[in-house]
Amino acid sequence: MILTMDIGNTNVKTALFDGDSMVSYWRVSTNRTMTSDEYGMLLLNLFHHKGLEPTLVTGIVISSVVPTINYTIEHMCLTYFGVTPMFVMPGIKTGIHIKYDNPRELGSDRIANAVASYELYGGPCIFIDFGTATSFGVVSEKGEFLGGAICPGLKVTADAIVDRTAKLPRFELIKPPSVIGKNTVTNLQSGILYGHIGLVKYLIGRMKEALQQDCRVIATGGMAVLIREDAPEIDVLDGLLTLKGLRLIYQKNQ
């Protein structure tokens, strides 16, 4: 079985695959102070809770945007699974031609998203990852990663406006009863949520114009569900897009 890990700024998302089928999925907090033993015991407990043995894992593939914990995670994989993990980085086979000014700058999570979007849904396509940042990527019909856009995510935006103002309260990121808020909290919810929806719809439209053709739009990430309800431009919601891309990359490198 293949263990896939997507190390993000907020969460570490992990899935165990048996061939093309996902056996189990977990999400834990990204903690830069945890040791390899702490991460190891956490994963072992998650495995045992599902009745799984770590000896089932024959390969591990990782995308990471938090380089400071890469060594910790690598050491954990070696100690607790007896497997040297494969990190997605320049030089590995992806099947995607990266037409970026400097391909080494491209985040490994975006590479995995590009691979999964193209392989599973075809090109041309636009993928959107609603994480700590909201990132857009465009893949051509020939499987070329053309570029994209990055903007602050919903939670980052919400935290920033509260942190930089004296009186605005912290609030839950949910859809308000109306776009016209009747109190401070619903004003904030409306502005940030619907403002982000407007940003998404506008960027999708401009990217389709730049491509000069229609294309499929795939959304992933923790906040994607909130956005898709009011963004019919999003065709597919796939919460495991990055992990599926990692599985595909691992298979291409065997």
LINMO-V97668 format. One record per helix or strand of 3 or more residues. SS is the DSSP state (@ for helix, = for strand). FROM is the first residue (numbers start at 1). TO is the last residue. Records with the same first field share a line. If there is no record, write none. Layout:
# LINMO-V97668
SS=FROM-TO, FROM-TO
This chain:
# LINMO-V97668
==2-7, 11-18, 21-29, 59-64, 125-130, 133-139, 144-152, 216-220
@=36-49, 54-56, 67-81, 103-105, 108-121, 154-163, 184-211, 224-228, 241-252
